[in-house]
């Protein structure tokens, strides 16, 4: 069974969420929908088998320290 790999797009999306402070802001910068940002981050979390963000009150603070 082949392991799923991460993509450059997933890492760019993650960086945009961190740099710009949220999924909506990253979506605006990357010219994508907020749902596509959420989906991309979700797939990255599944691939890495870890939770990157813990959602709190419409904010997504990074849970990796």
Predicted model as a PDB file, atoms N, CA, C, CB and O in Angstrom, pLDDT in the B-factor column:
MODEL        1                                                                  
ATOM      1  N   UNK A   1       0.833  -1.177   0.000  1.00 47.00           N  
ATOM      2  CA  UNK A   1       0.000   0.000   0.000  1.00 47.00           C  
ATOM      3  C   UNK A   1       0.888   1.256   0.000  1.00 47.00           C  
ATOM      4  CB  UNK A   1      -0.953  -0.010   1.219  1.00 47.00           C  
ATOM      5  O   UNK A   1       1.784   1.398   0.833  1.00 47.00           O  
ATOM      6  N   UNK A   2       0.628   2.132  -0.923  1.00 58.00           N  
ATOM      7  CA  UNK A   2       1.426   3.354  -1.044  1.00 58.00           C  
ATOM      8  C   UNK A   2       0.963   4.390  -0.029  1.00 58.00           C  
ATOM      9  CB  UNK A   2       1.333   3.927  -2.473  1.00 58.00           C  
ATOM     10  O   UNK A   2      -0.234   4.627   0.132  1.00 58.00           O  
ATOM     11  N   UNK A   3       1.923   5.002   0.652  1.00 67.00           N  
ATOM     12  CA  UNK A   3       1.601   6.062   1.603  1.00 67.00           C  
ATOM     13  C   UNK A   3       1.198   7.320   0.848  1.00 67.00           C  
ATOM     14  CB  UNK A   3       2.799   6.350   2.540  1.00 67.00           C  
ATOM     15  O   UNK A   3       1.781   7.659  -0.181  1.00 67.00           O  
ATOM     16  N   UNK A   4       0.202   7.996   1.372  1.00 78.00           N  
ATOM     17  CA  UNK A   4      -0.214   9.262   0.786  1.00 78.00           C  
ATOM     18  C   UNK A   4       0.837  10.315   1.110  1.00 78.00           C  
ATOM     19  CB  UNK A   4      -1.618   9.692   1.308  1.00 78.00           C  
ATOM     20  O   UNK A   4       1.356  10.359   2.225  1.00 78.00           O  
ATOM     21  N   UNK A   5       1.141  11.143   0.155  1.00 92.00           N  
ATOM     22  CA  UNK A   5       2.138  12.193   0.342  1.00 92.00           C  
ATOM     23  C   UNK A   5       1.463  13.546   0.449  1.00 92.00           C  
ATOM     24  CB  UNK A   5       3.151  12.195  -0.808  1.00 92.00           C  
ATOM     25  O   UNK A   5       0.357  13.757  -0.049  1.00 92.00           O  
ATOM     26  N   UNK A   6       2.152  14.442   1.103  1.00 95.00           N  
ATOM     27  CA  UNK A   6       1.650  15.813   1.162  1.00 95.00           C  
ATOM     28  C   UNK A   6       1.992  16.505  -0.153  1.00 95.00           C  
ATOM     29  CB  UNK A   6       2.253  16.591   2.382  1.00 95.00           C  
ATOM     30  O   UNK A   6       2.862  16.062  -0.903  1.00 95.00           O  
ATOM     31  N   UNK A   7       1.287  17.600  -0.408  1.00 96.00           N  
ATOM     32  CA  UNK A   7       1.536  18.349  -1.631  1.00 96.00           C  
ATOM     33  C   UNK A   7       2.068  19.739  -1.299  1.00 96.00           C  
ATOM     34  CB  UNK A   7       0.255  18.450  -2.475  1.00 96.00           C  
ATOM     35  O   UNK A   7       1.891  20.239  -0.188  1.00 96.00           O  
ATOM     36  N   UNK A   8       2.707  20.336  -2.257  1.00 97.00           N  
ATOM     37  CA  UNK A   8       3.192  21.703  -2.086  1.00 97.00           C  
ATOM     38  C   UNK A   8       2.025  22.648  -1.809  1.00 97.00           C  
ATOM     39  CB  UNK A   8       3.974  22.164  -3.336  1.00 97.00           C  
ATOM     40  O   UNK A   8       2.143  23.567  -0.999  1.00 97.00           O  
ATOM     41  N   UNK A   9       0.897  22.420  -2.485  1.00 97.00           N  
ATOM     42  CA  UNK A   9      -0.282  23.254  -2.279  1.00 97.00           C  
ATOM     43  C   UNK A   9      -0.754  23.192  -0.821  1.00 97.00           C  
ATOM     44  CB  UNK A   9      -1.413  22.814  -3.221  1.00 97.00           C  
ATOM     45  O   UNK A   9      -1.162  24.209  -0.258  1.00 97.00           O  
ATOM     46  N   UNK A  10      -0.700  22.010  -0.212  1.00 98.00           N  
ATOM     47  CA  UNK A  10      -1.106  21.887   1.188  1.00 98.00           C  
ATOM     48  C   UNK A  10      -0.206  22.722   2.091  1.00 98.00           C  
ATOM     49  CB  UNK A  10      -1.079  20.418   1.628  1.00 98.00           C  
ATOM     50  O   UNK A  10      -0.689  23.390   3.005  1.00 98.00           O  
ATOM     51  N   UNK A  11       1.085  22.687   1.842  1.00 97.00           N  
ATOM     52  CA  UNK A  11       2.029  23.452   2.667  1.00 97.00           C  
ATOM     53  C   UNK A  11       1.885  24.955   2.429  1.00 97.00           C  
ATOM     54  CB  UNK A  11       3.473  23.013   2.373  1.00 97.00           C  
ATOM     55  O   UNK A  11       1.994  25.738   3.373  1.00 97.00           O  
ATOM     56  N   UNK A  12       1.642  25.368   1.193  1.00 98.00           N  
ATOM     57  CA  UNK A  12       1.421  26.784   0.892  1.00 98.00           C  
ATOM     58  C   UNK A  12       0.154  27.269   1.586  1.00 98.00           C  
ATOM     59  CB  UNK A  12       1.323  27.016  -0.637  1.00 98.00           C  
ATOM     60  O   UNK A  12       0.114  28.370   2.135  1.00 98.00           O  
ATOM     61  N   UNK A  13      -0.874  26.434   1.551  1.00 98.00           N  
ATOM     62  CA  UNK A  13      -2.133  26.780   2.209  1.00 98.00           C  
ATOM     63  C   UNK A  13      -1.941  26.909   3.712  1.00 98.00           C  
ATOM     64  CB  UNK A  13      -3.206  25.730   1.903  1.00 98.00           C  
ATOM     65  O   UNK A  13      -2.423  27.866   4.318  1.00 98.00           O  
ATOM     66  N   UNK A  14      -1.248  25.963   4.313  1.00 97.00           N  
ATOM     67  CA  UNK A  14      -0.963  26.024   5.749  1.00 97.00           C  
ATOM     68  C   UNK A  14      -0.197  27.300   6.092  1.00 97.00           C  
ATOM     69  CB  UNK A  14      -0.159  24.784   6.195  1.00 97.00           C  
ATOM     70  O   UNK A  14      -0.525  27.980   7.064  1.00 97.00           O  
ATOM     71  N   UNK A  15       0.808  27.621   5.306  1.00 97.00           N  
ATOM     72  CA  UNK A  15       1.601  28.828   5.562  1.00 97.00           C  
ATOM     73  C   UNK A  15       0.736  30.083   5.468  1.00 97.00           C  
ATOM     74  CB  UNK A  15       2.772  28.922   4.570  1.00 97.00           C  
ATOM     75  O   UNK A  15       0.892  31.005   6.268  1.00 97.00           O  
ATOM     76  N   UNK A  16      -0.169  30.121   4.502  1.00 98.00           N  
ATOM     77  CA  UNK A  16      -1.054  31.281   4.351  1.00 98.00           C  
ATOM     78  C   UNK A  16      -1.993  31.420   5.544  1.00 98.00           C  
ATOM     79  CB  UNK A  16      -1.868  31.168   3.057  1.00 98.00           C  
ATOM     80  O   UNK A  16      -2.234  32.533   6.012  1.00 98.00           O  
ATOM     81  N   UNK A  17      -2.526  30.307   6.041  1.00 96.00           N  
ATOM     82  CA  UNK A  17      -3.408  30.355   7.216  1.00 96.00           C  
ATOM     83  C   UNK A  17      -2.645  30.910   8.412  1.00 96.00           C  
ATOM     84  CB  UNK A  17      -3.974  28.945   7.544  1.00 96.00           C  
ATOM     85  O   UNK A  17      -3.162  31.758   9.140  1.00 96.00           O  
ATOM     86  N   UNK A  18      -1.439  30.446   8.615  1.00 95.00           N  
ATOM     87  CA  UNK A  18      -0.623  30.916   9.740  1.00 95.00           C  
ATOM     88  C   UNK A  18      -0.244  32.387   9.546  1.00 95.00           C  
ATOM     89  CB  UNK A  18       0.654  30.046   9.888  1.00 95.00           C  
ATOM     90  O   UNK A  18      -0.407  33.200  10.456  1.00 95.00           O  
ATOM     91  N   UNK A  19       0.259  32.722   8.364  1.00 97.00           N  
ATOM     92  CA  UNK A  19       0.730  34.090   8.106  1.00 97.00           C  
ATOM     93  C   UNK A  19      -0.379  35.132   8.182  1.00 97.00           C  
ATOM     94  CB  UNK A  19       1.381  34.159   6.746  1.00 97.00           C  
ATOM     95  O   UNK A  19      -0.165  36.234   8.686  1.00 97.00           O  
ATOM     96  N   UNK A  20      -1.575  34.783   7.679  1.00 96.00           N  
ATOM     97  CA  UNK A  20      -2.637  35.780   7.579  1.00 96.00           C  
ATOM     98  C   UNK A  20      -3.709  35.641   8.650  1.00 96.00           C  
ATOM     99  CB  UNK A  20      -3.275  35.696   6.234  1.00 96.00           C  
ATOM    100  O   UNK A  20      -4.675  36.403   8.665  1.00 96.00           O  
ATOM    101  N   UNK A  21      -3.544  34.669   9.548  1.00 93.00           N  
ATOM    102  CA  UNK A  21      -4.375  34.620  10.736  1.00 93.00           C  
ATOM    103  C   UNK A  21      -5.691  33.893  10.645  1.00 93.00           C  
ATOM    104  CB  UNK A  21      -4.643  35.940  11.143  1.00 93.00           C  
ATOM    105  O   UNK A  21      -6.515  34.028  11.550  1.00 93.00           O  
ATOM    106  N   UNK A  22      -5.927  33.137   9.613  1.00 93.00           N  
ATOM    107  CA  UNK A  22      -7.181  32.377   9.560  1.00 93.00           C  
ATOM    108  C   UNK A  22      -7.485  31.845   8.186  1.00 93.00           C  
ATOM    109  CB  UNK A  22      -8.322  33.227  10.019  1.00 93.00           C  
ATOM    110  O   UNK A  22      -6.823  32.178   7.204  1.00 93.00           O  
ATOM    111  N   UNK A  23      -8.509  31.003   8.137  1.00 95.00           N  
ATOM    112  CA  UNK A  23      -8.897  30.369   6.882  1.00 95.00           C  
ATOM    113  C   UNK A  23      -9.475  31.383   5.895  1.00 95.00           C  
ATOM    114  CB  UNK A  23      -9.911  29.261   7.145  1.00 95.00           C  
ATOM    115  O   UNK A  23      -9.168  31.338   4.703  1.00 95.00           O  
ATOM    116  N   UNK A  24     -10.307  32.292   6.390  1.00 95.00           N  
ATOM    117  CA  UNK A  24     -10.925  33.286   5.504  1.00 95.00           C  
ATOM    118  C   UNK A  24      -9.876  34.202   4.889  1.00 95.00           C  
ATOM    119  CB  UNK A  24     -11.959  34.118   6.271  1.00 95.00           C  
ATOM    120  O   UNK A  24      -9.931  34.514   3.699  1.00 95.00           O  
ATOM    121  N   UNK A  25      -8.921  34.630   5.708  1.00 97.00           N  
ATOM    122  CA  UNK A  25      -7.871  35.514   5.212  1.00 97.00           C  
ATOM    123  C   UNK A  25      -6.986  34.782   4.193  1.00 97.00           C  
ATOM    124  CB  UNK A  25      -7.016  36.043   6.385  1.00 97.00           C  
ATOM    125  O   UNK A  25      -6.606  35.358   3.173  1.00 97.00           O  
ATOM    126  N   UNK A  26      -6.666  33.533   4.465  1.00 97.00           N  
ATOM    127  CA  UNK A  26      -5.860  32.742   3.530  1.00 97.00           C  
ATOM    128  C   UNK A  26      -6.610  32.554   2.218  1.00 97.00           C  
ATOM    129  CB  UNK A  26      -5.500  31.369   4.141  1.00 97.00           C  
ATOM    130  O   UNK A  26      -6.020  32.623   1.140  1.00 97.00           O  
ATOM    131  N   UNK A  27      -7.912  32.316   2.318  1.00 98.00           N  
ATOM    132  CA  UNK A  27      -8.726  32.137   1.108  1.00 98.00           C  
ATOM    133  C   UNK A  27      -8.686  33.385   0.232  1.00 98.00           C  
ATOM    134  CB  UNK A  27     -10.182  31.804   1.482  1.00 98.00           C  
ATOM    135  O   UNK A  27      -8.578  33.298  -0.991  1.00 98.00           O  
ATOM    136  N   UNK A  28      -8.774  34.533   0.870  1.00 98.00           N  
ATOM    137  CA  UNK A  28      -8.737  35.794   0.118  1.00 98.00           C  
ATOM    138  C   UNK A  28      -7.385  35.981  -0.573  1.00 98.00           C  
ATOM    139  CB  UNK A  28      -9.020  36.985   1.054  1.00 98.00           C  
ATOM    140  O   UNK A  28      -7.329  36.346  -1.748  1.00 98.00           O  
ATOM    141  N   UNK A  29      -6.315  35.734   0.150  1.00 97.00           N  
ATOM    142  CA  UNK A  29      -4.970  35.905  -0.394  1.00 97.00           C  
ATOM    143  C   UNK A  29      -4.693  34.918  -1.527  1.00 97.00           C  
ATOM    144  CB  UNK A  29      -3.929  35.734   0.711  1.00 97.00           C  
ATOM    145  O   UNK A  29      -4.068  35.268  -2.528  1.00 97.00           O  
ATOM    146  N   UNK A  30      -5.167  33.677  -1.358  1.00 98.00           N  
ATOM    147  CA  UNK A  30      -4.896  32.626  -2.347  1.00 98.00           C  
ATOM    148  C   UNK A  30      -5.941  32.569  -3.458  1.00 98.00           C  
ATOM    149  CB  UNK A  30      -4.824  31.282  -1.658  1.00 98.00           C  
ATOM    150  O   UNK A  30      -5.849  31.739  -4.363  1.00 98.00           O  
ATOM    151  N   UNK A  31      -6.943  33.460  -3.387  1.00 98.00           N  
ATOM    152  CA  UNK A  31      -8.015  33.516  -4.394  1.00 98.00           C  
ATOM    153  C   UNK A  31      -8.745  32.179  -4.494  1.00 98.00           C  
ATOM    154  CB  UNK A  31      -7.441  33.903  -5.772  1.00 98.00           C  
ATOM    155  O   UNK A  31      -8.964  31.641  -5.578  1.00 98.00           O  
ATOM    156  N   UNK A  32      -9.114  31.665  -3.316  1.00 98.00           N  
ATOM    157  CA  UNK A  32      -9.858  30.413  -3.231  1.00 98.00           C  
ATOM    158  C   UNK A  32     -11.013  30.598  -2.265  1.00 98.00           C  
ATOM    159  CB  UNK A  32      -8.943  29.240  -2.782  1.00 98.00           C  
ATOM    160  O   UNK A  32     -11.114  31.625  -1.595  1.00 98.00           O  
ATOM    161  N   UNK A  33     -11.884  29.601  -2.196  1.00 97.00           N  
ATOM    162  CA  UNK A  33     -12.975  29.673  -1.233  1.00 97.00           C  
ATOM    163  C   UNK A  33     -12.484  29.220   0.138  1.00 97.00           C  
ATOM    164  CB  UNK A  33     -14.173  28.811  -1.694  1.00 97.00           C  
ATOM    165  O   UNK A  33     -11.499  28.490   0.254  1.00 97.00           O  
ATOM    166  N   UNK A  34     -13.189  29.667   1.167  1.00 96.00           N  
ATOM    167  CA  UNK A  34     -12.827  29.263   2.523  1.00 96.00           C  
ATOM    168  C   UNK A  34     -12.989  27.750   2.683  1.00 96.00           C  
ATOM    169  CB  UNK A  34     -13.690  30.013   3.565  1.00 96.00           C  
ATOM    170  O   UNK A  34     -12.202  27.113   3.383  1.00 96.00           O  
ATOM    171  N   UNK A  35     -13.996  27.182   2.045  1.00 96.00           N  
ATOM    172  CA  UNK A  35     -14.201  25.731   2.156  1.00 96.00           C  
ATOM    173  C   UNK A  35     -13.057  24.950   1.509  1.00 96.00           C  
ATOM    174  CB  UNK A  35     -15.534  25.333   1.509  1.00 96.00           C  
ATOM    175  O   UNK A  35     -12.715  23.865   1.981  1.00 96.00           O  
ATOM    176  N   UNK A  36     -12.465  25.476   0.445  1.00 98.00           N  
ATOM    177  CA  UNK A  36     -11.334  24.774  -0.171  1.00 98.00           C  
ATOM    178  C   UNK A  36     -10.099  24.832   0.723  1.00 98.00           C  
ATOM    179  CB  UNK A  36     -11.015  25.375  -1.548  1.00 98.00           C  
ATOM    180  O   UNK A  36      -9.299  23.897   0.751  1.00 98.00           O  
ATOM    181  N   UNK A  37      -9.948  25.936   1.452  1.00 97.00           N  
ATOM    182  CA  UNK A  37      -8.845  26.051   2.412  1.00 97.00           C  
ATOM    183  C   UNK A  37      -9.043  25.037   3.534  1.00 97.00           C  
ATOM    184  CB  UNK A  37      -8.754  27.496   2.988  1.00 97.00           C  
ATOM    185  O   UNK A  37      -8.112  24.324   3.910  1.00 97.00           O  
ATOM    186  N   UNK A  38     -10.247  24.981   4.059  1.00 95.00           N  
ATOM    187  CA  UNK A  38     -10.574  24.042   5.129  1.00 95.00           C  
ATOM    188  C   UNK A  38     -10.350  22.601   4.681  1.00 95.00           C  
ATOM    189  CB  UNK A  38     -12.024  24.233   5.582  1.00 95.00           C  
ATOM    190  O   UNK A  38      -9.785  21.801   5.427  1.00 95.00           O  
ATOM    191  N   UNK A  39     -10.787  22.269   3.474  1.00 97.00           N  
ATOM    192  CA  UNK A  39     -10.617  20.920   2.935  1.00 97.00           C  
ATOM    193  C   UNK A  39      -9.129  20.580   2.792  1.00 97.00           C  
ATOM    194  CB  UNK A  39     -11.331  20.791   1.570  1.00 97.00           C  
ATOM    195  O   UNK A  39      -8.703  19.485   3.160  1.00 97.00           O  
ATOM    196  N   UNK A  40      -8.356  21.503   2.268  1.00 97.00           N  
ATOM    197  CA  UNK A  40      -6.921  21.277   2.069  1.00 97.00           C  
ATOM    198  C   UNK A  40      -6.210  21.032   3.399  1.00 97.00           C  
ATOM    199  CB  UNK A  40      -6.287  22.477   1.349  1.00 97.00           C  
ATOM    200  O   UNK A  40      -5.374  20.134   3.503  1.00 97.00           O  
ATOM    201  N   UNK A  41      -6.541  21.822   4.405  1.00 97.00           N  
ATOM    202  CA  UNK A  41      -5.934  21.642   5.727  1.00 97.00           C  
ATOM    203  C   UNK A  41      -6.383  20.320   6.336  1.00 97.00           C  
ATOM    204  CB  UNK A  41      -6.300  22.815   6.662  1.00 97.00           C  
ATOM    205  O   UNK A  41      -5.586  19.622   6.963  1.00 97.00           O  
ATOM    206  N   UNK A  42      -7.638  19.976   6.158  1.00 95.00           N  
ATOM    207  CA  UNK A  42      -8.160  18.709   6.673  1.00 95.00           C  
ATOM    208  C   UNK A  42      -7.429  17.521   6.052  1.00 95.00           C  
ATOM    209  CB  UNK A  42      -9.666  18.601   6.400  1.00 95.00           C  
ATOM    210  O   UNK A  42      -7.071  16.575   6.754  1.00 95.00           O  
ATOM    211  N   UNK A  43      -7.210  17.565   4.754  1.00 96.00           N  
ATOM    212  CA  UNK A  43      -6.485  16.483   4.069  1.00 96.00           C  
ATOM    213  C   UNK A  43      -5.035  16.410   4.553  1.00 96.00           C  
ATOM    214  CB  UNK A  43      -6.523  16.690   2.535  1.00 96.00           C  
ATOM    215  O   UNK A  43      -4.490  15.315   4.696  1.00 96.00           O  
ATOM    216  N   UNK A  44      -4.409  17.551   4.805  1.00 96.00           N  
ATOM    217  CA  UNK A  44      -3.043  17.574   5.323  1.00 96.00           C  
ATOM    218  C   UNK A  44      -3.007  16.940   6.712  1.00 96.00           C  
ATOM    219  CB  UNK A  44      -2.498  19.025   5.372  1.00 96.00           C  
ATOM    220  O   UNK A  44      -2.116  16.145   7.012  1.00 96.00           O  
ATOM    221  N   UNK A  45      -3.975  17.292   7.556  1.00 95.00           N  
ATOM    222  CA  UNK A  45      -4.044  16.709   8.893  1.00 95.00           C  
ATOM    223  C   UNK A  45      -4.220  15.192   8.825  1.00 95.00           C  
ATOM    224  CB  UNK A  45      -5.193  17.338   9.688  1.00 95.00           C  
ATOM    225  O   UNK A  45      -3.594  14.458   9.590  1.00 95.00           O  
ATOM    226  N   UNK A  46      -5.064  14.725   7.917  1.00 94.00           N  
ATOM    227  CA  UNK A  46      -5.275  13.286   7.750  1.00 94.00           C  
ATOM    228  C   UNK A  46      -4.000  12.593   7.287  1.00 94.00           C  
ATOM    229  CB  UNK A  46      -6.405  13.023   6.751  1.00 94.00           C  
ATOM    230  O   UNK A  46      -3.655  11.524   7.790  1.00 94.00           O  
ATOM    231  N   UNK A  47      -3.313  13.187   6.350  1.00 95.00           N  
ATOM    232  CA  UNK A  47      -2.079  12.604   5.825  1.00 95.00           C  
ATOM    233  C   UNK A  47      -1.008  12.524   6.901  1.00 95.00           C  
ATOM    234  CB  UNK A  47      -1.566  13.417   4.639  1.00 95.00           C  
ATOM    235  O   UNK A  47      -0.317  11.513   7.024  1.00 95.00           O  
ATOM    236  N   UNK A  48      -0.872  13.591   7.678  1.00 94.00           N  
ATOM    237  CA  UNK A  48       0.150  13.642   8.727  1.00 94.00           C  
ATOM    238  C   UNK A  48      -0.282  12.924  10.006  1.00 94.00           C  
ATOM    239  CB  UNK A  48       0.487  15.086   9.046  1.00 94.00           C  
ATOM    240  O   UNK A  48       0.529  12.671  10.897  1.00 94.00           O  
ATOM    241  N   UNK A  49      -1.571  12.601  10.076  1.00 93.00           N  
ATOM    242  CA  UNK A  49      -2.150  11.955  11.249  1.00 93.00           C  
ATOM    243  C   UNK A  49      -1.928  12.769  12.523  1.00 93.00           C  
ATOM    244  CB  UNK A  49      -1.564  10.566  11.418  1.00 93.00           C  
ATOM    245  O   UNK A  49      -1.521  12.239  13.557  1.00 93.00           O  
ATOM    246  N   UNK A  50      -2.205  14.068  12.421  1.00 93.00           N  
ATOM    247  CA  UNK A  50      -2.141  14.952  13.582  1.00 93.00           C  
ATOM    248  C   UNK A  50      -3.053  16.142  13.370  1.00 93.00           C  
ATOM    249  CB  UNK A  50      -0.697  15.421  13.841  1.00 93.00           C  
ATOM    250  O   UNK A  50      -3.397  16.500  12.244  1.00 93.00           O  
ATOM    251  N   UNK A  51      -3.436  16.745  14.488  1.00 93.00           N  
ATOM    252  CA  UNK A  51      -4.278  17.932  14.440  1.00 93.00           C  
ATOM    253  C   UNK A  51      -3.381  19.160  14.388  1.00 93.00           C  
ATOM    254  CB  UNK A  51      -5.240  17.993  15.665  1.00 93.00           C  
ATOM    255  O   UNK A  51      -2.587  19.389  15.301  1.00 93.00           O  
ATOM    256  N   UNK A  52      -3.499  19.947  13.332  1.00 92.00           N  
ATOM    257  CA  UNK A  52      -2.668  21.142  13.178  1.00 92.00           C  
ATOM    258  C   UNK A  52      -3.307  22.325  13.884  1.00 92.00           C  
ATOM    259  CB  UNK A  52      -2.448  21.467  11.690  1.00 92.00           C  
ATOM    260  O   UNK A  52      -2.628  23.078  14.582  1.00 92.00           O  
ATOM    261  N   UNK A  53      -4.607  22.490  13.707  1.00 85.00           N  
ATOM    262  CA  UNK A  53      -5.329  23.603  14.322  1.00 85.00           C  
ATOM    263  C   UNK A  53      -6.412  23.061  15.239  1.00 85.00           C  
ATOM    264  CB  UNK A  53      -5.941  24.530  13.246  1.00 85.00           C  
ATOM    265  O   UNK A  53      -7.057  22.056  14.940  1.00 85.00           O  
ATOM    266  N   UNK A  54      -6.600  23.744  16.357  1.00 80.00           N  
ATOM    267  CA  UNK A  54      -7.750  23.451  17.204  1.00 80.00           C  
ATOM    268  C   UNK A  54      -8.683  24.647  17.072  1.00 80.00           C  
ATOM    269  CB  UNK A  54      -7.331  23.188  18.718  1.00 80.00           C  
ATOM    270  O   UNK A  54      -8.318  25.768  17.426  1.00 80.00           O  
ATOM    271  N   UNK A  55      -9.873  24.410  16.567  1.00 66.00           N  
ATOM    272  CA  UNK A  55     -10.797  25.503  16.307  1.00 66.00           C  
ATOM    273  C   UNK A  55     -11.438  25.982  17.603  1.00 66.00           C  
ATOM    274  CB  UNK A  55     -11.873  25.071  15.307  1.00 66.00           C  
ATOM    275  O   UNK A  55     -11.997  25.197  18.369  1.00 66.00           O  
ATOM    276  N   UNK A  56     -11.343  27.286  17.827  1.00 67.00           N  
ATOM    277  CA  UNK A  56     -11.907  27.919  19.014  1.00 67.00           C  
ATOM    278  C   UNK A  56     -12.577  29.218  18.616  1.00 67.00           C  
ATOM    279  CB  UNK A  56     -10.820  28.172  20.082  1.00 67.00           C  
ATOM    280  O   UNK A  56     -11.919  30.146  18.147  1.00 67.00           O  
ATOM    281  N   UNK A  57     -13.871  29.282  18.800  1.00 61.00           N  
ATOM    282  CA  UNK A  57     -14.602  30.526  18.545  1.00 61.00           C  
ATOM    283  C   UNK A  57     -14.225  31.214  17.239  1.00 61.00           C  
ATOM    284  CB  UNK A  57     -14.377  31.473  19.672  1.00 61.00           C  
ATOM    285  O   UNK A  57     -13.813  32.374  17.242  1.00 61.00           O  
ATOM    286  N   UNK A  58     -14.362  30.517  16.145  1.00 58.00           N  
ATOM    287  CA  UNK A  58     -14.097  31.073  14.810  1.00 58.00           C  
ATOM    288  C   UNK A  58     -12.648  31.480  14.621  1.00 58.00           C  
ATOM    289  CB  UNK A  58     -14.984  32.266  14.560  1.00 58.00           C  
ATOM    290  O   UNK A  58     -12.325  32.207  13.681  1.00 58.00           O  
ATOM    291  N   UNK A  59     -11.784  31.026  15.490  1.00 58.00           N  
ATOM    292  CA  UNK A  59     -10.348  31.267  15.340  1.00 58.00           C  
ATOM    293  C   UNK A  59      -9.678  29.916  15.190  1.00 58.00           C  
ATOM    294  CB  UNK A  59      -9.755  32.068  16.559  1.00 58.00           C  
ATOM    295  O   UNK A  59     -10.212  28.904  15.643  1.00 58.00           O  
ATOM    296  N   UNK A  60      -8.543  29.891  14.574  1.00 59.00           N  
ATOM    297  CA  UNK A  60      -7.834  28.634  14.393  1.00 59.00           C  
ATOM    298  C   UNK A  60      -6.391  28.772  14.872  1.00 59.00           C  
ATOM    299  CB  UNK A  60      -7.875  28.196  12.919  1.00 59.00           C  
ATOM    300  O   UNK A  60      -5.475  28.848  14.053  1.00 59.00           O  
ATOM    301  N   UNK A  61      -6.179  28.804  16.186  1.00 62.00           N  
ATOM    302  CA  UNK A  61      -4.803  28.894  16.670  1.00 62.00           C  
ATOM    303  C   UNK A  61      -4.046  27.612  16.357  1.00 62.00           C  
ATOM    304  CB  UNK A  61      -4.776  29.172  18.183  1.00 62.00           C  
ATOM    305  O   UNK A  61      -4.617  26.523  16.412  1.00 62.00           O  
ATOM    306  N   UNK A  62      -2.797  27.732  16.036  1.00 64.00           N  
ATOM    307  CA  UNK A  62      -1.976  26.582  15.698  1.00 64.00           C  
ATOM    308  C   UNK A  62      -1.756  25.758  16.951  1.00 64.00           C  
ATOM    309  CB  UNK A  62      -0.626  27.019  15.076  1.00 64.00           C  
ATOM    310  O   UNK A  62      -1.389  26.297  17.996  1.00 64.00           O  
ATOM    311  N   UNK A  63      -1.984  24.425  16.853  1.00 62.00           N  
ATOM    312  CA  UNK A  63      -1.824  23.574  18.028  1.00 62.00           C  
ATOM    313  C   UNK A  63      -0.458  22.904  18.062  1.00 62.00           C  
ATOM    314  CB  UNK A  63      -2.914  22.520  18.063  1.00 62.00           C  
ATOM    315  O   UNK A  63      -0.173  22.121  18.968  1.00 62.00           O  
ATOM    316  N   UNK A  64       0.390  23.207  17.080  1.00 61.00           N  
ATOM    317  CA  UNK A  64       1.762  22.664  17.054  1.00 61.00           C  
ATOM    318  C   UNK A  64       2.680  23.691  17.702  1.00 61.00           C  
ATOM    319  CB  UNK A  64       2.235  22.332  15.577  1.00 61.00           C  
ATOM    320  O   UNK A  64       2.769  24.830  17.245  1.00 61.00           O  
ATOM    321  N   UNK A  65       3.342  23.294  18.740  1.00 54.00           N  
ATOM    322  CA  UNK A  65       4.280  24.215  19.418  1.00 54.00           C  
ATOM    323  C   UNK A  65       5.629  23.604  19.517  1.00 54.00           C  
ATOM    324  CB  UNK A  65       3.788  24.590  20.807  1.00 54.00           C  
ATOM    325  O   UNK A  65       6.549  24.222  20.052  1.00 54.00           O  
TER     326      UNK A  65                                                      
ENDMDL                                                                          
END                                                                             
